[in-house]
Amino acid sequence: MTVGASEPSEPSDLSGAGAASGPEVRAAGGMLRGSREAGMAVFRGIPFAEPPVGPLRFAAPQPARGWDGVRPAVSYGPPPPQGGHFGMDALARDTAGDDWLTVNVWSPDPSPVAGLPVMVWIQGGAYSIGMSGLPEYDGGRLARDGVVVVTFNYRVGLEGYGHFEGAPANRGLSDQIAALEWVRDNIRAFGGDPGRVTVFGQSAGAGSVAALLATERAAGLFARAVAQSVQGTFFSPELAADIAAACAGELGLRPTVADLSGVDPTRLAAAGDAVSAKTNTWADRWGPVAHRAIPFSPVIDGDTLPVTPWQALANGAGRDIELLVGHTRDETRLLAALDGVLGQVTAEQAETALRVFGPGRDAAHRYREAFPAAGPEELYELVNSDWLFRMPSLHLAEAQAAAGGSAHVYELTWSAPGMGGVLGACHGLDVPLVFGNLDRGQPAALIGESPSPEAEELSARMRAAWTSFAAHGDPGWPAYDPGERLVRLFDTENRASLAAYPEEASRVIWQDHTFPALPLLDR
């Protein structure tokens, strides 16, 4: 999921002369000329795969062809087709072209001998929206702390995750693997060490990180992983196919490549939006994802993803990958505001949420017993946050630790001062803090118009933890132990707070839940 959208950012200090004299590197595809921005060498819009259109539409990503001469790399590539949430569809339409699969690189030292740690970002957006060119994902501030930062586009919505006959599943995830393969093959030329790659992401991006930990196709492409607010939705093939059929039905078509490959991508995205807008009508078939309007997620297809990330890690799949994982305290308070129910949750809505999202038939009773003073608003927020983000994140760490791997856990507990201060430590607040972009992009609105010294200091601490982890595997606090359960708390009150996991009551309620692939329910 994502906080919001804003205009894609453009290079801030380019001129014609500056672009002509910008830094140059030789990538596998040919020569690239980027720009200099705030002391960083920046390269934008580099293709890592062929445009997935025409005969390649709904296909696995294919390697990008090379080019002759020097290719300018000063503008973001066009984003993939988007859903309409937060006006992202309009942003995508405003950038012409079908070269959707491109990477962007920020480097303090674009020298093949620099050997800097590399951080590869996967943005969120509920697998329905997302583009790397948004200003909140500008990697310049983070790169100044001594890392090479990479961002990229991947297919979302029906283009990336529609489960169609004749198309490979999880094309968006395959795009992510292709981008990581490009990093492996090219990043040394930009000053990065291909042996010190950390993949990091938030929300659906963190769900993607979890999926990458679980797939053999990504083995060897990264050594460390950071998962911020893991979106815990993974679909069974039957559920994914049923949702795809409903989307195709909006156009009077079958969910097949033969029927859909000629449909304009914007029409297909609009069909996905139409289904998303009325998912409640499918609640008896689609279950909790209908109640939260989540029509797209990675599919446990038996090939790219043979099992869920939690099962894969418990089986030892990520044992050799160092993991940093955590969540915000009040994950879904922002989502409640966007849904128009913040401060207005009824007892009936809370009861429905406990029944739909809670683990087991007695979940409502267990929540009320664990939180006896909680009213409908708090219960609604707790179970939504636990189901969608908090417990998937914690369980990822526990699965990793149980298999003998290393996991460091954190919780962001600082309440966002923006938007009247009612959102608490909400979903997406970590994005501007980690990137250091406190005054640009929609998530920066959570920080407030003028970032306080306390916010700047908190951002510096989170950046230091993330970059230290990328460089050395040590974010500055001990690895998670399932017995002690010590985690780092990020706030502005205590600069080095290490405490027992704060959401103990929720942990106990969910301790036996396995987060299986979400099924298609009986009719």
Helices and strands as residue ranges (DSSP letters): H 16-20, E 24-27, E 30-33, E 35-37, E 40-47, G 54-56, E 70-72, G 85-87, H 88-93, E 102-107, E 116-122, G 135-137, H 140-143, E 148-152, H 157-161, H 171-186, G 187-190, E 192-202, H 204-214, G 216-218, E 224-228, H 237-249, H 257-260, H 265-277, G 279-282, H 283-286, H 288-291, H 309-314, E 322-328, H 333-339, H 347-357, H 363-370, H 376-385, I 386-390, H 391-402, E 407-412, G 419-421, H 430-435, G 442-446, H 453-472, E 486-490, E 497-500, H 504-510
